[in-house]
Amino acid sequence: MTTAADRLWDELEGMGFEKEERPDGYLPGLPRDITELSDQALMVLYSTFVSWTAYAAMRLVEARANEKAAKQNLNHSIATASLNASMEKTVAGRKAVAAADSQVQADEEKHVAALSLCEALDMVHSNAEARAGFCSRDLTRRQNSRDTETRAARWGV
C-alpha cells in the first residue's frame, strides 16, 4: 500500500531530492563537559547531530503527510457512518451511531497514532537541532578565541 509520504517522496525525487539516510547508531546525548572534547571530536559530534537533525526533519515531514491522510480517512469514515445512521432523527443520535462504528473507531486509533508520531518526531528534531546548535556555538567560541590570540600577536596588543 502506498502511503501519503511515499507519494510525497516520489514527487520530491522527481525534483532531484533524495531521502536522508538514517545515521549510524542512535542520536547521541551531549557530553557532560563539552570543553573536554578535542576540536576534531567536537566536529564529529556536531556532524552527527546535523545528520540526525536532517533525518528527523525528513521523517517528521513523512509523519505529517501520513497524519493528514489518516485525518482524511477518519473524516470519510465519520461521514459514511453518519449517512448510514439515517434512521436516527437527531444530529446527536447520528453522531453517536457514527462514533460507535467499528471503522470510525479503527480510523480514529490510526489518526491518534499518526498524530502522536508527529509530536514525538517534532521533539526528536528539536532536540537534535538544539544539540547541533550547542556544538556549533562551542566550535565558534573556540575559533573566536584563537582569532583573538592570533590578532593580538599580529598587532602587538
VEXNU-47054 format. One record per residue (C-alpha): residue number from 1; residue in three letters; x, y, z. Coordinates in nm, 2 decimals. Layout:
N
+------+-------+--------+--------+--------+
! pati ! timar !      X !      Y !      Z !
+------+-------+--------+--------+--------+
!  NUM !   ALA !      X !      Y !      Z !
...
+------+-------+--------+--------+--------+
***
This chain:
157
+------+-------+--------+--------+--------+
! pati ! timar !      X !      Y !      Z !
+------+-------+--------+--------+--------+
!    1 !   MET !   0.00 !   0.00 !   0.00 !
!    2 !   THR !   0.14 !   0.34 !  -0.10 !
!    3 !   THR !   0.13 !   0.60 !   0.18 !
!    4 !   ALA !   0.10 !   0.97 !   0.15 !
!    5 !   ALA !   0.46 !   1.00 !   0.25 !
!    6 !   ASP !   0.56 !   0.76 !  -0.03 !
!    7 !   ARG !   0.37 !   0.97 !  -0.29 !
!    8 !   LEU !   0.54 !   1.29 !  -0.15 !
!    9 !   TRP !   0.89 !   1.13 !  -0.18 !
!   10 !   ASP !   0.81 !   1.02 !  -0.54 !
!   11 !   GLU !   0.73 !   1.38 !  -0.62 !
!   12 !   LEU !   1.04 !   1.52 !  -0.44 !
!   13 !   GLU !   1.27 !   1.26 !  -0.60 !
!   14 !   GLY !   1.14 !   1.39 !  -0.94 !
!   15 !   MET !   1.27 !   1.73 !  -0.83 !
!   16 !   GLY !   1.62 !   1.58 !  -0.76 !
!   17 !   PHE !   1.59 !   1.54 !  -0.38 !
!   18 !   GLU !   1.68 !   1.21 !  -0.21 !
!   19 !   LYS !   1.57 !   1.08 !   0.12 !
!   20 !   GLU !   1.81 !   1.13 !   0.41 !
!   21 !   GLU !   1.98 !   0.81 !   0.51 !
!   22 !   ARG !   1.94 !   0.70 !   0.87 !
!   23 !   PRO !   2.26 !   0.79 !   1.05 !
!   24 !   ASP !   2.45 !   0.50 !   1.22 !
!   25 !   GLY !   2.37 !   0.41 !   1.57 !
!   26 !   TYR !   2.14 !   0.63 !   1.78 !
!   27 !   LEU !   2.10 !   1.00 !   1.84 !
!   28 !   PRO !   2.38 !   1.07 !   2.10 !
!   29 !   GLY !   2.35 !   1.28 !   2.40 !
!   30 !   LEU !   2.57 !   1.58 !   2.48 !
!   31 !   PRO !   2.88 !   1.51 !   2.69 !
!   32 !   ARG !   2.87 !   1.64 !   3.05 !
!   33 !   ASP !   3.15 !   1.88 !   2.97 !
!   34 !   ILE !   3.18 !   1.97 !   2.60 !
!   35 !   THR !   3.50 !   2.16 !   2.66 !
!   36 !   GLU !   3.68 !   1.83 !   2.73 !
!   37 !   LEU !   3.63 !   1.73 !   2.37 !
!   38 !   SER !   3.91 !   1.79 !   2.12 !
!   39 !   ASP !   3.83 !   2.01 !   1.82 !
!   40 !   GLN !   3.81 !   1.70 !   1.60 !
!   41 !   ALA !   3.59 !   1.51 !   1.84 !
!   42 !   LEU !   3.36 !   1.81 !   1.87 !
!   43 !   MET !   3.33 !   1.85 !   1.50 !
!   44 !   VAL !   3.24 !   1.48 !   1.46 !
!   45 !   LEU !   2.98 !   1.52 !   1.73 !
!   46 !   TYR !   2.84 !   1.83 !   1.56 !
!   47 !   SER !   2.83 !   1.65 !   1.22 !
!   48 !   THR !   2.64 !   1.36 !   1.39 !
!   49 !   PHE !   2.38 !   1.60 !   1.53 !
!   50 !   VAL !   2.34 !   1.77 !   1.19 !
!   51 !   SER !   2.29 !   1.43 !   1.02 !
!   52 !   TRP !   2.03 !   1.33 !   1.28 !
!   53 !   THR !   1.86 !   1.67 !   1.25 !
!   54 !   ALA !   1.82 !   1.63 !   0.87 !
!   55 !   TYR !   1.70 !   1.27 !   0.91 !
!   56 !   ALA !   1.45 !   1.37 !   1.18 !
!   57 !   ALA !   1.32 !   1.65 !   0.97 !
!   58 !   MET !   1.26 !   1.42 !   0.68 !
!   59 !   ARG !   1.08 !   1.16 !   0.90 !
!   60 !   LEU !   0.87 !   1.44 !   1.05 !
!   61 !   VAL !   0.75 !   1.56 !   0.71 !
!   62 !   GLU !   0.66 !   1.20 !   0.63 !
!   63 !   ALA !   0.47 !   1.16 !   0.95 !
!   64 !   ARG !   0.28 !   1.48 !   0.89 !
!   65 !   ALA !   0.18 !   1.37 !   0.54 !
!   66 !   ASN !   0.06 !   1.04 !   0.69 !
!   67 !   GLU !  -0.12 !   1.21 !   0.97 !
!   68 !   LYS !  -0.31 !   1.43 !   0.72 !
!   69 !   ALA !  -0.41 !   1.12 !   0.53 !
!   70 !   ALA !  -0.52 !   0.95 !   0.85 !
!   71 !   LYS !  -0.73 !   1.25 !   0.94 !
!   72 !   GLN !  -0.89 !   1.25 !   0.59 !
!   73 !   ASN !  -0.97 !   0.87 !   0.62 !
!   74 !   LEU !  -1.12 !   0.94 !   0.97 !
!   75 !   ASN !  -1.34 !   1.22 !   0.83 !
!   76 !   HIS !  -1.45 !   0.99 !   0.54 !
!   77 !   SER !  -1.54 !   0.71 !   0.79 !
!   78 !   ILE !  -1.74 !   0.95 !   1.01 !
!   79 !   ALA !  -1.93 !   1.09 !   0.71 !
!   80 !   THR !  -2.01 !   0.74 !   0.58 !
!   81 !   ALA !  -2.12 !   0.62 !   0.92 !
!   82 !   SER !  -2.33 !   0.93 !   0.97 !
!   83 !   LEU !  -2.51 !   0.86 !   0.63 !
!   84 !   ASN !  -2.57 !   0.50 !   0.73 !
!   85 !   ALA !  -2.73 !   0.63 !   1.06 !
!   86 !   SER !  -3.01 !   0.80 !   0.87 !
!   87 !   MET !  -3.27 !   0.62 !   1.08 !
!   88 !   GLU !  -3.16 !   0.85 !   1.37 !
!   89 !   LYS !  -3.38 !   1.16 !   1.38 !
!   90 !   THR !  -3.13 !   1.39 !   1.56 !
!   91 !   VAL !  -2.78 !   1.50 !   1.48 !
!   92 !   ALA !  -2.66 !   1.39 !   1.82 !
!   93 !   GLY !  -2.81 !   1.04 !   1.75 !
!   94 !   ARG !  -2.63 !   1.02 !   1.41 !
!   95 !   LYS !  -2.30 !   1.13 !   1.57 !
!   96 !   ALA !  -2.34 !   0.86 !   1.85 !
!   97 !   VAL !  -2.40 !   0.59 !   1.59 !
!   98 !   ALA !  -2.10 !   0.71 !   1.39 !
!   99 !   ALA !  -1.88 !   0.72 !   1.69 !
!  100 !   ALA !  -1.98 !   0.35 !   1.77 !
!  101 !   ASP !  -1.89 !   0.24 !   1.42 !
!  102 !   SER !  -1.60 !   0.00 !   1.41 !
!  103 !   GLN !  -1.44 !   0.16 !   1.10 !
!  104 !   VAL !  -1.46 !   0.50 !   1.27 !
!  105 !   GLN !  -1.30 !   0.37 !   1.58 !
!  106 !   ALA !  -1.02 !   0.20 !   1.38 !
!  107 !   ASP !  -0.95 !   0.51 !   1.18 !
!  108 !   GLU !  -0.96 !   0.72 !   1.50 !
!  109 !   GLU !  -0.69 !   0.49 !   1.65 !
!  110 !   LYS !  -0.48 !   0.53 !   1.34 !
!  111 !   HIS !  -0.52 !   0.91 !   1.34 !
!  112 !   VAL !  -0.42 !   0.93 !   1.71 !
!  113 !   ALA !  -0.12 !   0.71 !   1.65 !
!  114 !   ALA !  -0.01 !   0.92 !   1.35 !
!  115 !   LEU !  -0.06 !   1.24 !   1.55 !
!  116 !   SER !   0.14 !   1.10 !   1.84 !
!  117 !   LEU !   0.43 !   1.01 !   1.60 !
!  118 !   CYS !   0.43 !   1.36 !   1.46 !
!  119 !   GLU !   0.46 !   1.50 !   1.81 !
!  120 !   ALA !   0.74 !   1.26 !   1.91 !
!  121 !   LEU !   0.93 !   1.33 !   1.59 !
!  122 !   ASP !   0.89 !   1.70 !   1.64 !
!  123 !   MET !   1.05 !   1.67 !   1.98 !
!  124 !   VAL !   1.34 !   1.45 !   1.85 !
!  125 !   HIS !   1.40 !   1.70 !   1.57 !
!  126 !   SER !   1.40 !   1.99 !   1.81 !
!  127 !   ASN !   1.64 !   1.81 !   2.04 !
!  128 !   ALA !   1.88 !   1.72 !   1.76 !
!  129 !   GLU !   1.87 !   2.07 !   1.63 !
!  130 !   ALA !   1.94 !   2.22 !   1.98 !
!  131 !   ARG !   2.23 !   1.98 !   2.03 !
!  132 !   ALA !   2.38 !   2.07 !   1.69 !
!  133 !   GLY !   2.34 !   2.44 !   1.78 !
!  134 !   PHE !   2.51 !   2.39 !   2.11 !
!  135 !   CYS !   2.81 !   2.22 !   1.94 !
!  136 !   SER !   2.82 !   2.49 !   1.68 !
!  137 !   ARG !   2.83 !   2.77 !   1.94 !
!  138 !   ASP !   3.13 !   2.59 !   2.12 !
!  139 !   LEU !   3.31 !   2.55 !   1.78 !
!  140 !   THR !   3.26 !   2.92 !   1.71 !
!  141 !   ARG !   3.37 !   3.01 !   2.06 !
!  142 !   ARG !   3.69 !   2.81 !   2.02 !
!  143 !   GLN !   3.76 !   2.96 !   1.68 !
!  144 !   ASN !   3.69 !   3.32 !   1.80 !
!  145 !   SER !   3.93 !   3.27 !   2.10 !
!  146 !   ARG !   4.20 !   3.16 !   1.86 !
!  147 !   ASP !   4.14 !   3.45 !   1.63 !
!  148 !   THR !   4.17 !   3.69 !   1.93 !
!  149 !   GLU !   4.50 !   3.53 !   2.03 !
!  150 !   THR !   4.63 !   3.55 !   1.67 !
!  151 !   ARG !   4.52 !   3.91 !   1.62 !
!  152 !   ALA !   4.68 !   4.01 !   1.95 !
!  153 !   ALA !   5.01 !   3.85 !   1.83 !
!  154 !   ARG !   4.98 !   4.01 !   1.48 !
!  155 !   TRP !   4.90 !   4.36 !   1.61 !
!  156 !   GLY !   5.13 !   4.35 !   1.91 !
!  157 !   VAL !   4.85 !   4.42 !   2.15 !
+------+-------+--------+--------+--------+
***
